[in-house]
Amino acid sequence: MTSGPPPAATPPGSPGPSGPSGPSGSAGGHRPLRPLTARDRHEPHRVSSPLELLFDLCFVVAVAQAGAQLVHAVSEGHTGEGILNYAMVFFAIWWAWMNFTWFASAYDNDDVLYRVMTLVQIAGVLVLAAGISRAFAGHDFLAVWLGYVIMRIAMSAQWLRAARGAAPAERLMARRYAVGVLVCQIGWLGLVLLPQGGRLWLFLVMALLEMCVPLIAEWRHPSSWHPHHVAERYGLFTIIVLGETIAAATVAVKSGIDEHDALHEVLPIAVGGLLIVFAAWWIYFGVPIHGRLRSSREAFLWGYGHYLVFASAAAIGAGLEVAVDHAVGKEHVSALAASAAVTLPTALYLLTVWVLHSRHFKAGISQQVVLPMAALLVICCTFLGDLAVLAAGVVLAVAVASEVVLSARRGAARRGPAAPAA
């Protein structure tokens, strides 16, 4: 994941590492097998591939399952336990997705074997998704662990393949990744074997070890990930997670109207939820972040920080479902708990996006305080009862409008007064 001296740029018109036209190598036909060599870090016009988009969509199946189980846990009064299980399961989803994303950015050659190994990882996340309900309800992590095994073995095989024929330093990096992934996978077996009381501590230790693998593997030789491509991949996954949030909220609202004839009760939640999601999209994509992914420190902090971005975005959808269930009297949770299920993940999303990149593009105290102040006001909306979600949506809409106005004024100040017409 780290950055370093980029490989020599490929001259225009000459064959790149994967063929004359990138991974597909259209000029020479699509060969079934090609060497899995590092791509040019400054390759022009690098965009997400159709396989990467399929990968994201299948991972969102697991995200949806985790969100649904969080709804059940909160609605049944097991909020603390539900949040803990959600954090553990979501870490597995996010970490597997992130490892593939950075690897693909550096090594995707789109040959048959690469495609097959990626499809195996997709199968693994579907197995993981199938076991999420058992992990929440009965603390049975066997299916989750098995799905993770499938994904991680395929990922290790990809790293070993990248090590073949590579220069000594790059070969060492790839082998460190492969070994680190497999060793950590053995450690995760404790979620299946240990008693329930020890699993939280195991999770904390293993999560820390997992995040140390890229730091150790790339200590002296960074992988050649593509900054623009990585930023696009994270942005696309954010869009997909927000889309899942809208889908979950829509189903909940439809159920409230069809089954309980409660249009008046759910309409404020629907409007507020829509404003929250729209503003969340606007705030995330308000700045071009790829230009800041230069140093090792920036890349790691930005990439790891998205655990909170993705998890909070998905949790907003779960919170909207809880709010709807409360509004129609379907679940016996307090108004405060139902409101907090939306406002707290929304505030976390705002603060995390601000810390990761929005604050780097703000000038002056007025622009810097917009998102932190909006997060504080959203938390205060928790105490407004049935109007909490609508109020939070209005706060975010005002925050977006404020950012637009402040940015426009800053741009006008930089340009200076217009010259008088001749």
Secondary structure, DSSP 8 states (H G I E B T S, - for coil): ----S------TTS-BTTBTTSTT-GGG---S--------TT-TT----HHHHHHHHHHHHHHHHHHHHHHHHHHTT-HHHHHHHHHHHHHHHHHHHHHHHHHHHHH----HHHHHHHHHHHHHHHHHHHTHHHHHHH---HHHHHHHHHHHHHHHHHHHHHHTT--HHHHHHHHHHHHHHHHHHHHHTHHHHS-GGGHHHHHHHHHHHHHHHHHHHTSSS-----HHHHHHHHHHHHHHHHHHHHHHHHHHHHHHHHHH--HHHHHHHHHHHHHHHHHHHHHHTTS-GGGG--SHHHHHHHHHHHHHHHHHHHHHHHHHHHHHHHHTT-S---HHHHHHHHHHHHHHHHHHHHHHTGGGG--HHHHHTHHHHHHHHHHHGGGGGGGHHHHHHHHHHHHHHHHHHHHHHHHHHHH-S-----
